[in-house]
């Protein structure tokens, strides 16, 4: 290998290391600046609260995974050049499994919100379960049968093949379809509630706003990831990956904290024109505040969730 090639590879590795550490720094900083809210709103939730565990899992699972990726980029695990195919495949599986798990947690939080919004509607329940089943049908065969067939070059980079690209496109399309359905369901119900409420209904406004920016952010990240793996070189692929993990962690945690913060604000307001109720999904999804100008049907759906099981 010529000296120029060695220098080029070293520079690429350095850029990837800087990017990984920067992404890890952002995740760590986000944890630090919201840790007081985590203690205040998340830790005191009941043990059976699904959003509590989704929040904690997403936040710290992403942190640990990014620490491992950063350590690898710094050479702590040794060089991956000329590694065996089994080692390369294991690392490839780890990265992609991590990505799909974090996408799944975002979708799970959005699913719980949609299910609560529609008052445990049976048709909505069927739609949500169908989305989940379809995701599993797509996810399992790809990781079980296609991943073992992927080849790797001397730098432990997966070799681009038609089969691999089809698998990537299928996973991306599956995730985007789920995000789109959840976004439409949440936005439709929230907008209708705001219109019928003849005023600003805090929970509906927050859900509509969060659904919009999360959909846009996750969609953009997935499309960029697909584009990088399809048309760009390995350097850009490595650069974008950790930032996708950061965006998914940020999205999941903000979805939970925003509603929790709203519930706390509702507790501080006068009860003359407002009331607070527990939105229970499993056992608890924090206290949410609704104004008295809200839609009665929307209110009743939330109140029912306080006393009944989630499914």
C-alpha positions, 0 to 999 in steps of 0.5 A: 500500500502506498504512503498516500493511501495510508495517509488517506485512510488515517485521515478518514479514521480520524474524521470518523473518530471526531464525528463519533465523539462529537455525537457522543458529546451531544447525547451526554450533554442532552442527558446532563441538561435534562437530568433534573427533569428526568429525576422529577418526571420519570423516576417517580413514575410507577414501576409498571409505566411503559413510558418510564422504561422506554425513556430510560432504555432509549436514553442509556442504551443509546449512550452505551452503544455510542460509547462502544462505537467511539471506543472502536473508532479510537482503536481501543478494540484494536484495528478491524483491518484484515479482521475475520468475516465473522468479526466484521459481521458481528459488528455490522449486526450490532450497529444495525440491530442498535439502529432498529431497536432505537427506531422501535422505541420511538415508534413504541412511544408514538404508538402509545400516544396514538392509542391513548388519543383514540381512547383504546379504539378497537379499530386503532388497536388493530391498525397498530398491532398490524403495523407492529406485526408487519415490522417483525415480518420484515425485520426478522427475515432480513437479519436472519437470512440476508445479514449472513450473506453480506460480504466485507472488504479488508477494512471490514466495510460491507460490500454493496450488493443488490441484495443488501441494497434491497434489504436496506430499502425494505427496512427503510420503507417499513420504518417510514410507512409506520412513521407516516401512519402514526403521524397521520393518526396523531395529527388528525386526532389532535387537529380535530380536537383543537378545532372542536375545542374552540381554543388551545388545548395544551395536550393536543397542541403538544402532541400535534407539534411533537408528531410533526417534528419527530416525523420530519426528523426521523424521516430525514435521518432514514432517507439520509442513511439510505442515500449514504449507503446507496450513492456515497462512500464509506466515510460518509456512511460512518459519519452519519450513523452515530448522529442517527442514533443521537437523533433517535435518542433525542426524539424518544426522550423529548416525546416523554419529557414534553408531556411530563412537563405539560402535566406538571404545568397543569398541576400548578394552574388553577382548577377553576378552568382546568383539570388534570387526569392520569393517562394510564398506559399499562399503569401510568403515562404521566399526568396530562393537563386539559383545559375546560374548553376541550372536546368532551369526547377527547377528555373522556377517552383520557379519563378512561385510560386512567382506570382501565388496562392498556389493551 
